[in-house]
């Protein structure tokens, strides 16, 4: 039957047929168009669906509900989420369609987009089990397990027992180290449910955390056999084998070119091989393999990235930095690059600052959510709200300098908020939680959510303690979330971020007129030290020997405890010169990287060039207990500091244990920290002005037994009574700094 001219057009526009698309049948052509498009969507041929949509008359596209919904789903399918988000506003009250959009996003592994749609659907249907479950697994896809657990709990409360809920809870609990809860959830699964792959995978994941990698690998092997199309079970089996100290088996299995993982994901394959080789502590063969892959695949960044990470594991910062140059040519960047540059002196600090300014917006993208926050000014109230942001609220060097401040903060004037992105919480985390007024766990939040948490707290001073280090949330500082934003403590360089107002330093690390050009921030100079040190319990328990060991041994022992990444070839050459000029002297050298043969060989080869025998070099990778670390200082006469990146924690540890430190004073903050600590201890004469003087100071001290005895007798007490360990005075000065920042130009400067 034909549509009459004055009848409504079947396209849904509401216009008369004669003034619209003029279809001659009762919607047959339109129905066919919609059917074709839905068929393309259902078969995941989204490009074809969009082509079909574009053939429809313009008057139909925006007015027919079915056609528009199919187009939105197709837009999601091709990754145009912004367009899908905008068009979906027309269906803001259609929970079923929003659920479909979210589910498709999840299938595309676009978890943030999935969450956006599913949260809207949840508002309309708060107890819908399908929406809750998909929302939970989307959060799991982002590794935001706490939020996933929140929705799984609602599901459990409303549905009672459900195997899928219990299994997903077990996965989440395992991921956040709540192992007892994970086991309870696994035990809740029915006997029938335990036969399925989801349960078996969850159980295997739990077993890996319990050091039962062999058992886990057996489960994954069975899953591989049962579900050969799911190659990720193979990846998990390899991880379990590595945990079970069977990395060599993984290396052998992944060797062939037709390996399942390599055929499906080259990136995952090469990553698994790196982890396997690292677990065997023998890397030379893998380095050669990566070099060959670089040549064979010149436009593929993954071999270069993995090789850079291997060099990082070996403590070879120069090699890692050179590889970043190759990555840059491919438009790829490793987040570790900015930190690697700080270990070297191959690039001017002004250029390093320029790279920070350029790369941080790329590496840590952030969309600012609230213009009102940017305009908020400081309003005086009873207490100043200070927020500290870090991923290191755990057993970590930052905590040795942060906890004494928390203990001395004036609770009547300062209200402390901690925003923690710490992934591995421990007893130190628990200690910090007890010392603060407000604890915010943000590791499972995305940046817009973190921003909202900070904005809602209305903090006055927001302080970053991480910089460009592990588990950082530095990206949020690109937005104005507090009247004053500060960088302090955890990173020895500028952030390069314009919305970070101040960098807290001291008058010795950053004397006026020397380092300003290296920072995007204004420098706030404290009068004594930029930080305060409190030794951990293990250091306080360690025995202190007030006599240098050379008195009894008859030879001098030099020491180094810094990360091998800080130990440049220049430093190694200087140390080799020192040992070659001090007869019978030895070097006690502790660095985690010495578990690798290649790292040991690199160091020993340089000493060999100077005729220093291997028997005089003691390379130690780790101590089983922290007490052993501090006790070892009693076997060291003189500690040799690194340059250009000085020790901070290690210098404090040496001084606390009474060991003199030879340092090289440079032009930037990171190369003046040890000088600042030595000056505060009253032994600034141990800070050299150049390489030759560094060698000379170490040699002369090694040959002067009376000076060694004097230093050993006095350094510990001098250090304990210095400004470096005066937490009360330091914290008062820090609080005064926050007040000055707020009440001076911070509230007046234009943003």
C-alpha positions in Angstrom: 0.0 0.0 0.0 1.3 3.4 -1.0 1.6 6.2 1.5 -0.8 9.0 0.8 0.8 12.4 0.1 -0.7 14.1 3.2 -0.1 11.2 5.5 2.8 11.3 8.0 6.1 10.2 6.4 7.1 6.7 7.6 10.6 7.9 8.3 9.4 9.3 11.6 10.1 13.0 10.9 6.5 14.0 11.7 6.3 15.8 8.3 3.8 15.0 5.5 5.1 12.4 3.1 4.9 14.8 0.2 7.2 17.3 1.9 9.6 14.8 3.3 11.5 11.9 1.8 8.6 10.9 -0.4 8.8 7.1 0.0 6.2 5.4 -2.1 5.6 2.4 0.1 4.6 2.0 3.7 8.1 2.2 5.1 9.4 -0.8 3.2 12.5 0.9 2.0 13.2 2.4 5.5 12.6 -1.0 7.2 15.0 -2.6 4.7 17.6 0.1 5.5 17.3 -0.4 9.2 17.4 -4.2 8.9 20.6 -3.9 6.8 22.2 -1.6 9.3 21.3 -3.7 12.3 22.6 -6.8 10.6 25.9 -5.0 10.0 26.1 -3.9 13.6 25.3 -7.4 14.9 28.1 -8.8 12.7 30.5 -6.2 14.0 30.9 -4.7 10.5 30.7 -1.1 11.8 32.2 0.6 8.8 29.6 -1.0 6.6 26.8 0.0 9.0 28.0 3.6 8.8 28.1 3.5 5.0 24.5 2.2 5.0 23.5 5.1 7.4 25.1 7.6 5.1 23.0 6.4 2.2 19.8 7.3 4.0 18.2 10.7 3.2 19.3 13.4 5.6 15.8 13.9 6.8 15.7 10.3 8.1 19.1 10.1 9.8 18.4 12.3 12.7 14.7 11.4 13.2 14.4 7.7 13.1 15.2 6.2 16.5 16.2 2.8 15.3 18.5 4.1 12.7 20.1 6.6 15.0 20.7 4.0 17.7 22.4 1.7 15.2 24.6 4.6 14.1 25.6 5.4 17.7 26.6 1.7 18.3 28.5 1.8 15.0 30.3 5.0 16.1 31.4 3.1 19.3 32.5 0.2 17.1 34.9 2.4 15.1 36.1 4.2 18.2 34.4 7.5 17.8 33.3 7.7 21.4 32.9 11.5 21.5 30.3 11.4 18.7 28.5 8.4 20.4 28.5 10.2 23.7 27.0 13.4 22.2 24.3 11.6 20.1 23.4 9.3 23.0 22.1 12.3 25.0 18.9 11.9 23.0 18.4 8.6 24.7 19.3 9.7 28.2 16.2 7.9 29.7 16.6 4.7 27.7 18.4 2.4 30.2 18.4 -0.6 27.9 20.1 1.3 25.1 22.7 2.9 27.4 23.4 -0.6 28.7 24.0 -1.8 25.1 26.4 1.1 24.5 28.3 0.3 27.7 28.5 -3.4 26.9 29.8 -2.7 23.4 32.4 -0.4 24.8 33.4 -3.1 27.3 33.8 -5.6 24.4 36.0 -3.1 22.7 38.1 -2.9 25.9 37.3 0.8 26.2 36.5 0.5 29.9 36.3 4.2 30.7 33.7 4.7 27.9 31.9 1.6 29.1 31.7 2.9 32.7 30.4 6.3 31.4 27.4 4.7 29.7 26.8 2.0 32.4 26.7 4.6 35.2 24.0 6.4 33.4 22.0 3.2 32.9 22.5 2.4 36.7 20.9 5.8 37.7 17.8 4.7 35.8 17.9 1.1 37.0 19.8 1.1 40.3 19.4 -2.7 41.0 19.7 -4.1 37.5 22.1 -7.1 37.9 23.3 -7.0 34.3 24.3 -3.3 34.6 25.9 -3.8 38.0 27.9 -6.8 36.7 29.1 -5.1 33.5 30.0 -2.0 35.5 32.0 -4.2 38.0 34.0 -6.0 35.2 34.6 -2.7 33.5 36.2 -1.4 36.6 38.2 -4.6 36.8 39.4 -4.0 33.3 40.9 -0.7 34.6 42.3 -2.5 37.6 40.1 -0.4 39.9 39.3 -3.3 42.1 37.9 -1.4 45.1 35.2 0.2 42.9 34.4 -3.2 41.3 34.0 -4.7 44.7 31.5 -1.9 45.6 29.2 -2.9 42.8 29.7 -6.6 43.3 28.6 -6.2 46.9 25.4 -4.5 45.8 24.9 -7.5 43.5 25.5 -10.0 46.2 23.2 -8.2 48.7 20.4 -8.0 46.2 20.8 -11.5 44.6 22.1 -13.6 47.3 24.7 -16.3 46.3 25.9 -16.1 42.7 28.9 -17.9 41.3 29.9 -15.1 38.9 29.8 -12.5 41.7 31.9 -14.7 44.0 34.5 -15.4 41.3 34.9 -11.8 40.4 35.1 -10.9 44.1 37.9 -13.4 44.5 39.8 -11.9 41.5 39.4 -8.4 43.0 40.4 -9.4 46.5 43.5 -11.2 45.2 44.5 -8.1 43.2 44.4 -5.9 46.3 46.2 -8.4 48.5 43.1 -9.4 50.6 44.0 -13.0 50.3 41.8 -14.3 53.1 38.7 -12.7 51.6 39.8 -14.0 48.2 39.9 -17.6 49.5 36.5 -17.1 51.2 35.0 -16.0 47.9 36.5 -18.9 46.1 35.0 -21.3 48.7 31.6 -19.8 48.1 31.5 -21.0 44.5 29.2 -24.0 43.9 30.7 -27.4 42.8 29.2 -26.8 39.4 30.7 -23.3 39.2 34.1 -24.7 40.1 34.1 -26.7 36.9 34.0 -23.5 34.7 37.0 -21.6 33.3 36.3 -18.4 35.3 36.6 -20.2 38.6 39.7 -22.1 37.6 41.4 -18.9 36.3 40.6 -17.0 39.5 41.9 -19.9 41.6 45.1 -20.0 39.7 45.6 -16.3 40.1 45.1 -16.7 43.8 47.6 -19.6 44.0 50.3 -17.4 42.3 50.1 -14.9 45.1 50.5 -17.7 47.6 53.9 -18.8 46.0 52.2 -21.8 44.5 53.2 -21.0 40.9 53.5 -24.7 39.9 49.9 -25.5 40.9 48.7 -22.4 39.2 50.6 -23.3 36.0 49.0 -26.7 36.0 45.5 -25.2 36.1 46.3 -22.8 33.3 47.8 -25.6 31.3 44.4 -27.5 31.6 42.6 -24.3 30.5 44.9 -24.0 27.5 43.9 -27.5 26.5 40.2 -26.9 27.1 40.1 -23.5 25.4 42.9 -23.3 22.9 41.4 -20.1 21.3 42.0 -18.2 24.6 45.7 -17.7 24.2 45.8 -15.4 27.3 45.7 -18.5 29.5 49.1 -19.3 28.0 50.4 -15.9 29.2 49.1 -16.5 32.7 50.8 -19.9 32.7 54.1 -18.4 31.8 53.7 -15.8 34.6 53.0 -18.6 37.0 56.1 -20.5 35.9 58.2 -17.4 36.3 56.9 -17.0 39.8 57.8 -20.7 40.4 61.4 -19.9 39.3 61.0 -21.7 36.0 61.8 -18.8 33.8 64.1 -21.0 31.6 61.2 -23.2 30.7 59.3 -20.1 29.6 62.3 -19.0 27.5 62.4 -22.3 25.8 58.7 -22.5 25.1 58.5 -19.0 23.7 61.6 -19.4 21.5 59.8 -20.6 18.3 58.2 -18.2 15.9 54.9 -20.1 15.8 54.5 -19.6 19.6 50.8 -19.0 20.4 51.4 -15.7 22.1 53.7 -14.3 19.4 51.1 -15.1 16.7 48.4 -13.2 18.7 50.3 -10.4 20.4 53.9 -9.6 19.6 53.9 -7.0 22.5 52.8 -9.6 25.1 55.2 -12.2 23.7 58.2 -10.0 24.0 57.1 -8.8 27.4 56.8 -12.3 28.7 60.3 -13.2 27.4 61.8 -10.1 29.1 60.2 -11.2 32.5 61.5 -14.7 32.0 65.0 -13.7 31.2 65.1 -11.2 34.1 64.0 -14.0 36.4 67.0 -16.1 35.3 69.5 -13.3 36.0 71.2 -14.0 32.6 70.4 -11.3 30.0 73.1 -11.3 27.4 71.3 -13.7 25.1 68.1 -11.7 25.3 70.0 -8.4 24.6 71.3 -10.0 21.4 67.9 -11.2 20.5 66.4 -7.8 21.0 69.1 -6.2 18.9 68.3 -8.7 16.1 64.5 -7.9 16.4 65.3 -4.1 16.2 67.0 -4.7 12.9 64.4 -7.0 11.5 61.5 -4.8 12.6 62.8 -1.2 12.3 59.4 0.4 12.6 58.3 -1.6 15.7 58.9 0.2 19.0 58.4 -2.9 21.2 61.9 -4.4 20.9 63.4 -1.0 21.6 61.2 -0.4 24.6 62.0 -3.9 26.0 65.8 -3.3 25.5 65.6 0.0 27.3 63.8 -1.7 30.2 66.5 -4.4 30.3 69.2 -1.7 30.4 67.3 -0.1 33.3 67.2 -3.4 35.1 71.0 -3.6 34.7 71.4 -0.1 36.0 72.7 1.2 32.7 71.0 4.6 32.3 73.1 5.8 29.4 72.1 2.8 27.3 68.4 3.3 28.2 68.6 7.0 27.2 70.2 6.2 23.8 67.3 3.9 23.0 64.8 6.6 23.8 66.3 8.6 21.0 65.3 5.7 18.7 61.8 5.5 20.2 61.4 9.2 19.7 62.0 8.8 16.0 59.0 6.4 16.0 56.8 8.8 18.0 57.0 6.7 21.2 58.1 7.7 24.7 59.1 5.6 27.7 57.9 7.3 31.0 61.3 6.3 32.5 63.2 8.5 30.1 62.9 11.7 32.1 64.2 10.0 35.2 67.0 8.3 33.3 68.2 11.7 32.1 68.7 12.8 35.7 71.3 10.1 36.3 73.5 11.5 33.6 75.2 14.7 32.8 75.0 14.4 29.1 72.3 17.0 28.7 72.0 20.5 30.0 69.4 21.0 32.7 67.6 23.6 30.7 67.1 21.0 28.0 65.9 18.5 30.5 63.4 21.0 31.7 62.2 21.6 28.2 61.7 17.8 27.8 59.7 17.7 31.0 57.5 20.5 29.7 57.0 18.8 26.4 56.6 15.1 27.5 54.5 15.3 30.7 51.3 16.4 28.9 51.9 13.4 26.5 52.8 10.8 29.1 50.3 11.9 31.7 47.3 13.2 29.9 44.8 15.0 32.0 41.5 16.7 31.2 40.6 19.3 33.8 37.0 18.9 35.0 36.1 22.0 37.0 36.7 25.6 36.0 35.4 26.7 39.4 38.2 25.0 41.2 40.7 26.9 39.1 39.2 30.2 40.3 39.0 29.3 44.0 41.1 31.5 46.2 42.4 30.8 49.6 40.0 31.8 52.4 41.5 31.8 55.9 40.0 29.4 58.3 40.9 27.7 61.6 43.3 25.2 59.9 45.2 25.1 56.7 44.3 22.1 54.7 47.4 20.4 53.2 47.1 17.5 50.8 50.0 15.2 50.1 49.8 13.1 46.9 52.1 10.0 46.5 52.4 6.4 45.4 55.1 5.9 48.1 53.2 5.8 51.3 54.9 2.4 52.2 58.3 1.1 53.1 60.2 3.5 50.8 62.9 6.1 51.2 60.2 8.9 50.9 58.6 7.7 54.1 61.8 8.1 56.1 61.6 11.9 55.3 57.8 12.2 55.4 56.8 10.5 58.6 58.8 12.8 60.9 56.8 15.8 59.4 53.5 14.0 60.0 54.5 13.4 63.6 55.3 17.1 64.1 52.6 18.8 62.2 50.7 21.3 64.4 47.3 19.7 64.6 45.8 22.9 65.8 46.8 24.7 62.6 47.3 22.1 59.9 44.7 19.6 58.7 46.4 16.8 56.7 45.0 14.9 53.8 46.9 12.0 52.1 45.9 11.0 48.6 47.5 7.6 48.2 48.1 5.8 44.9 50.3 3.3 46.7 49.8 -0.2 45.2 51.6 -2.3 47.8 50.5 -1.2 51.2 52.4 -2.4 54.3 53.0 -1.7 57.9 54.5 1.8 57.0 51.2 2.6 55.2 49.3 1.7 58.4 51.6 3.9 60.4 51.0 6.9 58.0 47.2 6.3 58.1 47.2 6.8 61.9 49.1 10.1 61.6 46.8 11.9 59.1 43.4 13.5 59.5 42.0 12.2 56.2 43.2 9.2 54.1 42.0 9.0 50.5 42.9 5.9 48.5 43.1 7.0 44.9 45.0 4.2 43.1 41.8 2.8 41.6 40.4 6.1 40.5 40.8 7.7 37.1 42.1 11.3 36.9 38.7 13.0 36.7 37.6 11.2 39.8 40.8 12.0 41.7 40.4 15.7 40.7 36.8 15.6 42.1 38.0 14.1 45.4 40.6 16.8 45.8 38.1 19.6 44.8 35.5 18.3 47.2 38.1 18.3 50.1 38.9 22.0 49.3 42.5 21.6 50.2 44.5 24.9 50.4 48.0 23.5 49.5 48.3 20.4 47.3 51.8 18.8 47.5 53.2 16.2 45.1 55.7 13.9 46.6 56.3 11.6 43.6 57.3 13.5 40.6 57.9 11.2 37.6 58.4 8.0 39.6 56.5 4.8 40.1 52.7 5.0 40.8 52.7 8.8 40.3 49.6 10.9 39.9 51.5 13.9 38.6 49.0 14.4 35.8 46.4 15.9 38.1 48.8 18.8 38.8 48.3 20.0 35.3 44.9 21.1 36.6 44.3 23.8 39.2 42.9 21.9 42.1 44.1 24.1 45.0 45.1 27.7 45.5 48.7 26.6 45.9 50.3 23.5 44.3 53.8 22.4 45.3 56.5 19.9 44.4 58.5 18.5 47.3 60.7 15.7 48.4 60.3 12.7 46.0 61.7 14.1 42.8 65.0 16.0 42.5 64.0 18.1 39.5 61.3 20.4 38.1 58.0 18.9 37.1 57.8 21.3 34.1 54.1 21.9 34.9 52.9 25.5 34.9 50.2 24.8 37.5 52.8 23.7 40.1 53.6 27.0 41.8 56.5 26.2 44.0 59.4 23.7 44.4 60.6 23.4 48.0 64.5 23.4 48.1 67.1 24.8 50.5 69.7 27.5 50.3 72.5 25.0 49.8 70.9 22.7 47.1 69.7 25.7 45.2 71.5 28.9 46.2 70.1 32.1 44.8 71.2 32.8 41.2 72.4 29.3 40.4 69.5 26.9 39.5 66.4 29.1 38.8 66.6 28.4 35.1 66.2 24.7 35.7 62.7 25.1 37.0 59.2 26.0 35.8 58.2 26.5 39.5 59.2 29.3 41.8 61.8 28.1 44.3 60.9 28.3 48.0 64.2 28.0 49.8 64.2 26.6 53.4 67.1 28.0 55.5 68.7 24.7 56.5 67.5 21.6 54.6 64.7 20.8 52.2 63.9 17.7 54.1 64.2 16.1 57.5 65.4 12.5 58.2 64.2 9.9 60.6 65.9 6.5 60.5 63.7 3.5 60.4 63.5 1.1 63.4 66.0 -1.3 61.9 68.6 1.5 61.8 68.0 2.5 65.4 68.4 -1.1 66.5 71.7 -1.6 64.5 74.9 -1.7 66.6 77.1 1.4 66.1 80.8 0.8 66.1 82.7 4.0 66.9 86.1 2.7 65.5 86.8 2.6 61.8 87.1 -1.0 60.6 90.5 -0.3 59.0 92.0 -0.1 62.5 91.6 -3.8 62.9 91.7 -5.0 59.3 94.8 -3.1 58.3 93.2 -1.9 55.1 90.5 0.7 54.1 87.1 -0.3 52.9 85.3 2.1 50.7 81.5 1.7 50.3 78.6 2.5 47.9 75.0 1.8 48.5 73.3 3.7 45.7 71.0 2.4 43.0 73.3 1.3 40.1 71.4 3.7 37.8 73.1 6.5 39.7 76.6 5.1 39.2 77.8 6.6 35.9 80.9 5.5 34.1 82.6 8.7 35.3 81.9 7.7 38.9 83.2 4.2 38.3 86.4 5.6 36.8 86.9 7.9 39.8 86.4 5.0 42.2 88.8 2.8 40.3 91.4 5.6 40.5 90.9 5.9 44.2 91.4 2.2 44.8 94.4 2.1 42.5 96.0 4.8 44.7 95.2 3.3 48.1 97.1 0.1 48.5 95.1 -3.0 49.6 91.9 -1.0 49.8 88.6 -2.7 48.9 85.2 -1.6 47.8 82.0 -2.9 49.3 79.3 -2.2 46.6 75.7 -2.9 47.3 73.1 -2.5 44.4 70.1 -4.6 43.6 71.2 -4.9 40.0 74.1 -7.1 40.9 71.9 -10.1 40.7 72.6 -9.9 37.0 75.9 -11.1 35.6 75.9 -8.3 33.0 75.7 -5.6 35.7 78.6 -7.2 37.6 80.7 -7.5 34.5 80.2 -3.8 33.5 81.4 -2.6 36.9 84.4 -5.1 37.2 85.6 -4.3 33.7 86.2 -0.7 34.5 88.2 -1.5 37.7 90.2 -4.0 35.7 91.4 -1.2 33.4 93.0 0.4 36.4 94.7 -2.8 37.6 92.2 -3.3 40.5 91.8 -7.0 41.1 88.3 -8.5 41.3 89.1 -9.8 44.7 89.1 -6.3 46.0 85.5 -5.6 44.9 82.7 -7.1 46.9 79.4 -6.8 44.9 76.2 -7.4 47.0 72.7 -7.5 45.5 70.7 -7.5 48.8 70.4 -8.4 52.4 67.8 -10.8 53.6 66.9 -8.4 56.5 67.1 -4.6 56.7 69.2 -4.9 59.9 71.9 -6.5 57.8 72.0 -3.4 55.6 72.7 -1.1 58.5 75.1 -3.4 60.2 77.2 -3.5 57.0 78.2 0.2 57.5 80.3 -1.0 60.4 82.5 -2.7 57.8 83.0 0.5 55.8 85.5 3.3 56.4 84.5 5.8 53.7 81.3 6.0 51.7 81.7 7.2 48.1 78.7 9.2 46.8 77.4 9.1 43.2 77.4 12.0 40.7 75.7 13.9 39.1 72.7 12.3 41.0 73.7 12.3 44.6 72.4 9.9 47.3 69.9 11.3 49.7 68.7 8.3 51.8 72.0 6.5 51.4 74.0 9.6 52.5 71.8 10.0 55.5 72.2 6.3 56.4 76.0 6.5 56.1 76.2 9.6 58.3 73.8 8.1 60.9 76.0 5.1 61.1 79.1 7.3 61.5 80.6 6.8 58.1 82.2 9.9 56.3 80.9 10.5 52.8 83.0 11.9 49.9 80.7 13.8 47.6 81.0 15.9 44.4 79.2 19.2 44.5 77.6 20.2 41.2 75.4 23.0 39.8 71.9 21.4 40.1 69.7 20.3 43.0 70.3 16.6 42.5 74.1 17.1 42.5 74.1 19.3 45.6 72.0 17.2 48.0 74.9 15.4 49.7 76.8 18.7 50.0 73.8 20.1 51.8 73.7 17.1 54.2 77.5 17.3 54.8 77.4 21.0 55.5 74.6 20.5 58.0 76.7 17.8 59.7 79.7 20.1 59.9 81.9 18.2 57.4 81.4 20.2 54.2 85.2 19.8 53.6 84.3 16.3 52.2 82.4 17.8 49.3 84.7 18.2 46.2 84.4 20.9 43.6 85.5 18.7 40.6 86.4 15.1 39.7 90.1 15.4 40.5 89.4 16.8 43.9 86.9 14.1 44.6 89.6 11.4 44.0 92.1 13.4 46.0 89.8 13.9 49.0 89.0 10.1 49.1 92.7 9.1 48.8 93.9 11.6 51.4 91.3 10.6 53.9 92.0 6.9 53.4 95.6 7.5 54.3 94.9 9.5 57.4 94.0 7.1 60.2 93.6 9.9 62.8 91.0 11.8 60.7 89.1 8.5 60.1 89.0 7.9 63.8 87.9 11.4 64.5 85.1 11.3 61.9 83.9 7.9 63.1 83.8 9.1 66.7 81.9 12.4 66.0 79.9 12.1 62.8 77.0 10.1 64.2 76.3 12.5 67.1 76.8 15.6 64.9 74.3 14.2 62.4 71.7 13.3 65.0 72.0 16.8 66.5 71.9 18.5 63.2 69.1 20.3 61.4 68.7 17.2 59.2 67.2 15.3 62.1 65.4 18.2 63.9 61.9 17.3 62.9 60.2 19.9 65.1 62.1 22.9 63.7 61.9 21.7 60.2 58.1 21.1 60.3 57.6 24.6 61.8 59.5 26.1 58.9 57.6 24.0 56.4 54.3 25.1 57.9 55.4 28.7 57.8 56.3 28.1 54.1 52.8 26.9 53.4 51.3 30.0 55.1 53.6 32.4 53.2 52.7 30.7 49.9 49.0 31.2 50.6 49.1 34.7 52.0 51.5 36.3 49.6 51.5 36.2 45.8 49.7 32.8 45.6 46.3 34.4 46.2 46.9 37.2 43.8 48.7 35.7 40.8 46.7 35.5 37.6 45.7 32.1 36.3 
